[in-house]
Structures are given as C-alpha cells and as structure tokens.
Amino acid sequence: MEAARITVNGEEMPISPAPAHTTVLDFLRERGLTGSKEGCAEGECGACSVLVARPGVEKPTDWVAVNACLAPVAALDGQEIVTSEGLATQGGPGTPPTLHPVQQEMAVRGGSQCGYCTPGFVCSMAAEYYRPDRCAHAESGGGAGADAEHGPNGFDLHSLSGNLCRCTGYRPIRDAAFAVGAPAADDPLARRREEAPPEAVATEYAQDDGGSDSNSTFLRPGTLPEALRLLRERPEAVLVAGSTDWGVEVNIRSRRAECVIALDRLPEMRELRTASDHIEIGAALTLTEIERRLDGQVPLLAQLFPQFASRLIRNSATLGGNLGTGSPIGDSPPVLLALDASVVLADADGERVVPLADYFTGYRQSVRRPGELIRAVRLPLPLSPVVAFHKIAKRRFDDISSVAVAFALDIRDGAVRKARIGLGGVAATPVRALAVEAALEGEPWSEETVEAAAELLRAQGTPMSDHRASADYRSAMLGQSLRKLYAEHAESLERQAVSS
C-alpha cells in the first residue's frame, strides 16, 4: 500500500509524519498555509473551510466546501483540496498574484475587516461560485428577485450559513456574493470540473506521535465486505463518514481512538435507488448529495435539509452518521420516523432490515450489534402528501433543536387515512407519537379533531428542562406544531381553490 499523500493547491505532499488523529486544518497550518483559521473547532464558524474535489451531479467534479477543523487529514489520502491561498493566480517573479473573482468582490465591496474569517468565507463562496447550475438558475429567472437569500446571479446565501463574521457585518459580504459572475472559460478550477475527481484509495495510516494514541490507526477499506471484515476483527473501532460528530470529540474533548474506519467513499454505501415500493439512500451519501439527487422527490426531506446545521456541515454529514450517533436531538430521525423509514444493517454474515421506530433502545443506544453498520436507509412508497417539519430552535438556521416535529399525513375526502409523527428533543430517544397517530387516523380532519390531538401531543415524551428550553415550553410546542400544520394545510387548500 502506497504512503498516504494529499494534493494541496496542485502540489502533492505526504501526510506523514502527522499523527493519525490530525485534522486537515492542523495539517495545513503546520505547513505554512495559515489562511484557514481555527475559530470554534466544532464546525460552527467556517473560518477553516477549504475546497475538496468530489464526485459531481451536473459535472464529473464538484468543488465542495468542508470544515477543515473536523476532517482527519488521513481521510483525504489521495484526494485534492484547494485553500484560500490556492484560489489566486500566482504571478511571475516580482509580480503579485491576481485575485480570484470571489476575493476581488470581497475586497472592493468591503467584505473584510479584521480578516480572520475572510478566507473561510472566500472558500465557501468559491464553492457556490463553481456550482454548475448556479448561473443557469439565474438565467431562468429563479435568481432575480426570488427572495432575500438568492441573488440575481443565482447565488444561494445558504452556502454561507456555516460562516460567521463578528466585525464586518453581513451586508457587504452578501453584496460580494451577489456580484460575482460566471467563471471565465479559462478558469482552471472551472475546467477542473470537467475531469473526474480523484478515486477513493484504500488507506492504512498509522503514525506514532509518542503519546497515548501512539498506536492509533486510520483505515479506509476499499469495499464494503472488507469494511465488515475489519469491523468484525476490531469491533471497538470508531466508524466515521463526514466526521462532523467525531471531529468535535477529537477537538473539544481530546478523544482518541485506537482504530478509526472511514466509510464515506465506499461505493456500496453511496447509491441512491428508487424501486417501485421504496427509495433506498446509501448511508454514506452526504446530505447535500441526497438533496441534489432527490431534487424535491421527497418533500419532507426537502423541508429538512435547509434546517439541518449549515451547508458546510451538510457537505460532509450523512444520514448513517446522524442515526449512528443515536442523539435524541438529531434532526433527521424525526423526519425519517414520519416517513416510516427502515435502516439496512449489515455485518460480515449478511443484512437485516429494521424499522426505524424499533431501532432506538435508549439514550444513544440502538439495536445495532457489534460488528454491524448502517448501510442504507429505506423510505417506503407511496409518500404521504401532507407533510411538515417544524424545528423549534433559538436561531432560524444552523442551530440545535429544542424540539423537532415531523408530520406525514394522508388526508382524503376530509378524513385522516394515515398519520405518522416523529418527535425529537422530548425523550431519551427520537420517538413516534403513536397515541396521537391513533387518535387522528379514521377521524375527520377538522378543528375539533386537531385540537383534541394537539392536547394529546402535548403529553408525549418526557421532556426535560435545560439551557435550550424548559420542559413546559417543549410540551407546549408539540401541541402548537399540530395546530400550525392544520392552519398551513387550510391555507394551502384555499390557495389551490383560488388558483383553480
């Protein structure tokens, strides 16, 4: 097996002698590439963002912005990244570099003050700048005046939702984002999109740093059977995909693992298939990849994605990782519960399919056995037509839920034929509101039915009081969510009647 290497700004360099737990951010800074900064070390500020060449949807390669503070550098063995320093075009001896169009607009429109966060903003903006369908979206009229979060050039401000600035203010940054045009024909990073991204390479990286984790190993198997064999041999191994959860543990809690197994590039876990009776989503697909491949095919997931952390996190995070952590406040479990999802669990002996409603057994505990991993998530078809995802949090975007409620209802001829309600943040695990579902099914979809069910919904779970919300507030929000759904549905029907 060849020595682990990474290409940075066109230059290939060895990963060694970095310890196995080293993040991309620390690796870069130790080599003098200090544009990427550490602000929070947990993926919330975006000061560390860099571009990674990933398999594309519209083109062979997409430039994807990720948090360098969370990703292990060993996870990018054989991969290609660009930092803020690599965006500018270098001049000859004695000639200053030519700024990248994104850097130029940030400069002329006053988008930088102290400059600490600026390189991270620039990398996130560059990822959106190179999004293949951005300008086509603008030309079709979807960008101009669509809303305050989309520019006339098709620029989606949600691409900057994971970047924080504490001194400049966001208006000049938005102005810079809305001013960039299309990439020039000779733009090297635009041309790079037409070529295939680097292949995922099998990795076995171990580096002795003389500390407590001196025997730590980072493994990237080449196939799913190989991954399952490794997991059987090393059931204590930490499984990572986007590392958006484990990276925080490494940085903030100084956790180390003797063995980390990366699943993010396994082909068998990166498929999205639609059958006659279900949709199967690979557990290693990132949320951004799922969002763009489904393209609204599952409306409830389409409501979830903009509210799930930030674009920087969604570019790395996976459904498998979100379910695997077993957090009671993860945003995807309530939605997947409402969609009647099942998880496909695999080990070296085969696979089994478990309804998600039966998957969680306790706080961060599940039916997943040692040696098993989540290979895929299955959504049964057809989908219920009346859906909503209500996330109650202190911020509109990029925040942890106080309460999350997902609804999927089939309402026909004025009656509720089927109801599925997923809840997060109100118990030790994500839960289905089974009693409320039973109270709705077979009943008329009326204000009286909803009011009675809302009071029942208030009593679901065992909410606790903490720094995010009180138990009473959480209970109140459960009932209000159903009332809000009823009001939204009535407004939707009224609009349909007027338009027809």
C-alpha positions in Angstrom: 0.0 0.0 0.0 1.4 3.4 -1.0 2.3 6.1 1.5 -0.6 8.4 2.2 -0.5 11.6 0.2 -2.7 14.6 -0.4 -2.7 17.2 -3.2 -3.0 20.8 -1.9 -3.2 23.7 -4.3 -1.8 21.5 -7.1 1.1 20.2 -5.0 1.3 16.6 -3.8 2.6 16.2 -0.3 3.0 13.3 2.1 0.6 13.2 5.1 3.3 11.6 7.3 4.5 12.4 10.0 1.2 13.8 11.1 -0.4 11.7 13.9 -3.5 9.7 12.8 -5.9 12.0 14.5 -4.6 15.2 12.9 -7.2 17.4 11.3 -6.9 18.9 7.8 -6.7 22.3 9.5 -3.7 21.5 11.7 -2.0 19.7 8.8 -2.3 22.8 6.6 -1.3 25.3 9.2 1.8 23.2 10.1 2.9 23.6 6.5 2.5 27.3 6.4 -0.9 27.5 4.8 -2.4 29.7 7.5 -5.4 31.2 5.6 -7.6 28.5 7.2 -8.2 29.5 10.8 -9.5 27.8 13.9 -12.4 29.7 15.4 -14.6 27.1 17.1 -13.0 23.7 16.3 -16.5 22.2 16.1 -17.8 23.2 12.6 -19.9 26.2 13.6 -17.9 29.3 12.4 -16.5 28.3 9.0 -13.2 30.1 9.4 -11.4 26.8 8.5 -13.2 26.0 5.3 -11.4 24.6 2.2 -12.5 23.2 -1.1 -12.4 19.4 -1.9 -12.8 17.8 -5.3 -15.8 15.4 -5.0 -17.9 13.4 -7.5 -20.4 15.8 -9.0 -24.0 15.6 -10.1 -24.1 18.1 -13.1 -20.4 17.6 -13.9 -17.8 15.0 -13.2 -16.3 17.0 -10.3 -17.8 19.5 -7.8 -15.8 21.8 -5.7 -17.3 21.2 -2.2 -16.6 23.4 0.8 -15.9 21.5 4.1 -14.8 22.3 7.6 -11.1 21.5 7.7 -11.2 21.5 11.5 -13.3 18.3 11.6 -12.0 16.2 8.8 -9.0 13.9 9.6 -6.3 14.6 7.1 -5.9 10.8 6.6 -9.4 10.8 5.3 -8.2 12.8 2.3 -5.5 10.4 1.3 -5.3 10.5 -2.5 -7.7 13.5 -2.6 -7.3 17.0 -3.9 -8.0 20.2 -2.0 -7.7 24.0 -2.6 -7.2 26.5 0.2 -7.8 30.3 0.1 -4.1 30.7 -0.9 -4.7 28.4 -3.9 -7.6 30.4 -5.3 -5.5 33.4 -6.5 -3.5 33.0 -9.8 0.2 33.3 -9.0 2.2 35.8 -11.0 5.8 35.5 -12.1 8.8 36.7 -10.1 8.1 40.2 -8.7 4.5 40.1 -9.9 1.7 40.0 -7.3 -1.0 37.3 -7.6 -4.2 38.0 -9.4 -7.1 37.8 -7.1 -9.8 35.2 -7.7 -13.1 36.8 -8.7 -14.6 36.0 -5.3 -11.6 37.5 -3.5 -11.8 40.6 -5.7 -15.5 41.2 -5.0 -14.9 40.7 -1.2 -12.1 43.3 -1.4 -13.9 46.0 -3.5 -17.2 45.7 -1.6 -15.7 45.9 1.9 -16.5 42.3 2.8 -13.5 42.1 5.1 -12.5 44.0 8.3 -10.2 42.1 10.7 -9.8 39.4 8.0 -9.9 36.4 10.4 -13.0 34.8 8.9 -12.5 36.1 5.4 -10.5 33.1 3.9 -13.3 30.8 5.2 -16.0 32.9 3.6 -14.0 33.0 0.4 -13.8 29.3 0.2 -17.5 28.8 0.9 -18.3 31.5 -1.7 -16.0 29.8 -4.2 -17.8 26.5 -3.8 -21.1 28.3 -4.7 -19.4 30.3 -7.4 -18.4 27.0 -9.1 -21.8 25.3 -8.6 -22.6 24.1 -12.1 -26.2 25.1 -12.2 -25.9 28.5 -10.4 -25.8 30.7 -13.5 -28.4 28.6 -15.3 -30.7 29.1 -12.3 -30.2 32.9 -12.6 -30.8 32.9 -16.4 -34.1 31.1 -15.9 -35.3 33.9 -13.6 -35.1 31.8 -10.4 -32.4 34.0 -9.0 -33.5 37.6 -9.8 -35.7 38.8 -7.0 -36.7 35.3 -5.9 -36.1 36.1 -2.2 -33.6 37.8 0.0 -31.5 34.7 0.2 -30.9 34.2 -3.5 -29.1 36.8 -5.7 -29.8 37.8 -9.3 -26.7 35.8 -10.2 -28.2 32.6 -8.8 -26.1 32.7 -5.7 -27.6 30.9 -2.7 -26.8 32.6 0.5 -27.4 29.3 2.4 -24.0 28.3 1.1 -22.6 30.8 3.6 -24.8 29.6 6.5 -21.9 28.0 8.3 -19.6 31.0 8.1 -19.7 33.6 10.9 -18.3 37.2 10.9 -18.2 39.2 14.1 -17.0 42.5 12.9 -17.6 43.3 9.2 -21.4 42.8 9.1 -23.1 40.6 6.5 -24.4 43.2 4.1 -21.1 43.8 2.2 -20.4 40.0 2.2 -23.9 39.4 0.7 -23.2 42.2 -1.8 -19.9 40.5 -2.9 -21.7 37.2 -3.2 -24.5 38.7 -5.4 -21.9 40.5 -7.6 -19.9 37.5 -8.8 -20.5 36.5 -12.4 -19.9 33.2 -14.3 -16.4 31.6 -14.2 -14.3 32.5 -17.2 -13.7 30.0 -19.9 -10.0 29.7 -19.0 -10.6 29.5 -15.2 -8.5 26.5 -14.1 -10.9 25.4 -11.3 -13.9 25.6 -13.6 -12.1 23.5 -16.2 -11.1 21.0 -13.5 -14.8 20.2 -13.0 -14.9 18.6 -16.4 -12.4 15.9 -15.3 -13.1 13.0 -12.9 -12.4 13.6 -9.2 -9.6 11.5 -7.6 -10.6 7.9 -6.9 -11.0 6.9 -3.3 -7.9 5.0 -2.3 -7.6 2.2 0.3 -5.8 3.6 3.3 -3.9 2.2 6.2 -2.3 5.0 8.0 -0.5 4.8 11.4 1.8 7.3 12.8 3.5 7.2 16.2 3.3 10.6 18.0 4.8 9.2 21.2 1.5 10.0 23.1 -1.4 8.0 24.5 -2.6 7.3 20.9 0.8 6.3 19.6 -0.7 3.0 18.2 -3.7 4.6 16.6 -4.6 3.6 13.0 -6.8 5.2 10.3 -8.2 2.7 7.9 -10.2 3.2 4.7 -11.3 -0.1 3.2 -11.8 -0.4 -0.5 -15.1 -2.4 -0.4 -18.0 -3.0 2.0 -17.1 -6.7 2.6 -13.6 -5.5 3.6 -15.1 -2.9 5.9 -17.3 -5.5 7.5 -14.4 -7.9 8.0 -12.3 -5.1 9.6 -15.3 -4.3 11.9 -15.6 -7.9 13.0 -11.9 -8.0 13.8 -12.0 -4.6 15.5 -15.5 -4.1 16.9 -14.1 -1.3 19.2 -13.2 0.8 16.1 -14.8 4.2 15.6 -16.8 4.5 12.3 -16.7 7.8 10.5 -18.1 9.2 7.3 -18.1 13.0 7.4 -16.6 13.1 10.8 -18.8 16.0 11.8 -19.5 14.4 15.2 -16.3 12.5 15.9 -14.2 15.6 14.8 -15.8 17.6 17.6 -14.9 14.8 20.1 -11.3 14.9 18.9 -11.0 18.7 19.1 -13.1 19.6 22.1 -12.8 16.6 24.3 -9.4 15.4 23.1 -10.8 11.9 22.4 -8.5 9.5 20.6 -9.3 6.1 19.1 -7.0 3.1 18.6 -8.7 2.5 15.3 -10.8 4.7 13.0 -12.6 3.1 10.0 -13.7 5.5 7.3 -16.9 4.5 5.3 -17.5 7.7 3.4 -16.2 6.6 0.0 -17.5 3.0 -0.1 -19.4 2.6 -3.4 -21.8 0.2 -1.9 -22.9 2.9 0.6 -23.1 5.7 -1.8 -26.0 4.6 -4.0 -29.5 6.2 -4.3 -32.0 3.9 -5.9 -35.7 4.2 -6.5 -37.8 1.0 -6.7 -41.5 0.5 -7.2 -42.2 0.4 -3.5 -39.3 2.2 -1.8 -36.4 4.6 -2.1 -33.0 3.4 -0.8 -30.5 6.0 0.3 -26.9 5.0 0.9 -25.8 5.7 4.4 -22.5 7.3 3.2 -24.1 9.9 0.8 -23.7 13.4 2.2 -26.9 15.4 2.9 -26.0 17.8 0.1 -25.7 14.9 -2.3 -29.0 13.4 -1.2 -30.7 16.8 -1.5 -29.4 17.4 -5.1 -30.1 13.9 -6.3 -33.6 13.7 -4.9 -34.3 17.2 -6.2 -37.5 17.5 -4.2 -38.7 14.0 -4.8 -39.3 13.5 -1.0 -40.9 16.8 0.1 -40.4 16.2 3.8 -36.7 15.7 3.3 -36.6 18.8 1.2 -38.0 20.7 4.2 -35.4 19.2 6.5 -32.3 19.9 4.5 -32.1 23.7 4.8 -32.7 23.4 8.6 -30.1 20.7 9.2 -27.0 22.6 10.5 -25.2 24.5 7.7 -24.2 23.9 4.2 -20.6 23.3 5.3 -21.9 20.5 7.6 -24.3 19.1 5.1 -21.5 18.8 2.6 -19.9 16.2 4.9 -22.7 14.8 7.2 -24.6 11.6 6.4 -27.8 10.0 7.4 -25.9 7.0 8.6 -23.8 9.1 10.9 -26.8 11.1 12.2 -28.6 7.8 13.0 -25.5 6.1 14.2 -24.8 8.6 17.0 -28.3 7.9 18.4 -28.7 11.5 19.6 -32.2 12.4 20.8 -31.9 15.8 19.2 -30.6 14.8 15.8 -32.7 16.5 13.1 -33.1 13.6 10.6 -34.6 10.9 13.0 -38.0 12.7 13.5 -38.3 13.1 9.7 -37.3 9.6 8.9 -39.7 8.3 11.6 -42.6 10.2 10.0 -41.6 8.7 6.6 -41.8 5.2 8.1 -38.2 4.6 7.3 -36.2 1.5 7.9 -32.5 1.0 8.3 -30.5 -1.7 6.5 -27.9 -3.1 9.0 -25.0 -5.1 7.6 -22.3 -7.3 9.1 -20.0 -9.9 7.8 -22.8 -12.5 7.8 -25.4 -10.6 5.9 -28.0 -7.9 6.2 -31.2 -7.3 8.1 -33.8 -4.5 7.8 -35.1 -2.9 11.0 -37.9 -0.3 11.1 -36.5 2.9 12.5 -39.3 3.0 15.0 -37.7 -0.1 16.6 -34.1 1.0 16.1 -33.5 3.2 19.2 -33.5 1.4 22.5 -32.2 4.1 24.9 -30.1 7.2 25.2 -27.6 6.9 22.3 -28.3 3.2 22.2 -29.8 1.1 19.4 -30.4 -2.5 18.2 -27.2 -2.3 16.1 -24.9 -5.1 17.2 -21.1 -5.1 17.5 -19.7 -5.6 14.0 -22.8 -4.1 12.3 -23.0 -0.8 10.4 -25.9 1.1 8.8 -25.6 0.5 5.1 -28.7 2.3 3.9 -32.0 4.0 4.8 -35.2 2.8 3.1 -38.3 5.0 2.6 -41.5 3.2 1.6 -43.6 4.4 -1.3 -46.0 6.0 -1.9 -45.3 9.0 0.2 -48.0 10.7 2.3 -49.0 14.0 0.6 -49.4 16.3 3.7 -46.0 16.9 5.3 -44.3 19.4 7.5 -41.1 19.6 9.5 -41.2 22.1 12.4 -37.8 22.8 14.1 -38.0 24.9 17.2 -34.7 26.5 18.0 -33.2 29.8 19.1 -31.8 30.6 15.6 -33.6 30.2 12.3 -30.7 28.2 10.8 -27.6 26.4 12.0 -28.8 25.6 15.5 -29.6 22.6 17.7 -33.3 21.8 18.1 -35.1 22.4 21.3 -37.9 20.4 19.8 -38.3 18.9 16.3 -41.6 17.6 15.0 -42.2 15.9 11.6 -45.6 15.1 10.2 -46.6 12.9 7.3 -50.4 12.5 6.8 -52.6 11.1 4.1 -55.8 13.1 4.1 -58.6 12.1 1.7 -62.2 13.1 1.5 -61.8 15.2 4.6 -60.6 12.3 6.8 -57.2 11.2 8.0 -56.4 7.9 6.4 -52.8 7.6 7.8 -50.8 9.6 10.2 -47.1 9.4 11.1 -45.5 11.8 13.6 -41.8 11.8 14.5 -40.5 13.7 17.6 -37.1 14.8 18.7 -35.8 16.6 21.8 -38.6 15.3 24.1 -37.3 12.0 25.3 -34.1 10.0 25.6 -34.5 8.8 22.0 -36.3 10.1 18.9 -39.9 8.7 19.2 -43.1 8.2 17.2 -46.2 9.8 18.7 -48.1 6.6 18.4 -51.1 7.6 20.6 -51.6 10.8 18.6 -51.4 8.9 15.3 -54.1 6.5 16.5 -56.2 9.5 17.6 -56.0 11.1 14.2 -56.4 8.0 11.9 -60.0 7.4 10.8 -61.2 10.8 12.1 -62.3 13.9 10.2 -59.6 16.4 9.5 -61.3 19.1 11.5 -60.5 21.8 14.1 -62.1 19.6 16.8 -60.1 16.6 15.9 -56.8 18.6 15.7 -57.5 20.4 19.0 -58.0 17.1 20.8 -55.0 15.5 19.2 -52.9 18.6 20.0 -53.6 18.3 23.7 -52.7 14.6 23.5 -49.5 15.5 21.6 -48.5 17.9 24.4 -48.3 14.9 26.7 -45.9 12.9 24.5 -42.4 12.0 25.6 -40.6 13.0 28.8 -39.2 16.5 28.0 -36.6 17.9 30.3 -35.6 21.5 31.2 -32.1 22.6 30.1 -30.3 25.7 28.7 -32.2 25.4 25.4 -35.8 25.2 26.7 -37.9 24.3 29.6 -40.0 21.1 29.8 -43.2 23.1 29.8 -42.1 25.0 26.7 -41.2 21.8 24.8 -44.6 20.3 25.7 -46.4 23.5 24.6 -44.5 23.5 21.2 -45.6 19.9 20.5 -49.3 20.9 20.6 -48.7 24.1 18.7 -47.0 22.2 15.9 -50.1 20.2 15.1 -52.2 23.4 15.2 -49.7 25.1 12.9 -49.9 22.1 10.5 -53.7 22.4 10.4 -53.6 26.1 9.7 -50.9 25.7 7.0 -52.9 22.9 5.3 -56.1 25.0 5.3 -54.2 27.9 3.7 -52.8 25.6 1.1 -56.2 24.3 0.2 -57.6 27.8 0.0 -54.7 28.9 -2.4 -55.4 25.8 -4.6 -59.1 26.7 -4.7 -58.4 30.2 -5.8 -55.8 29.2 -8.4 -58.2 26.7 -9.9 
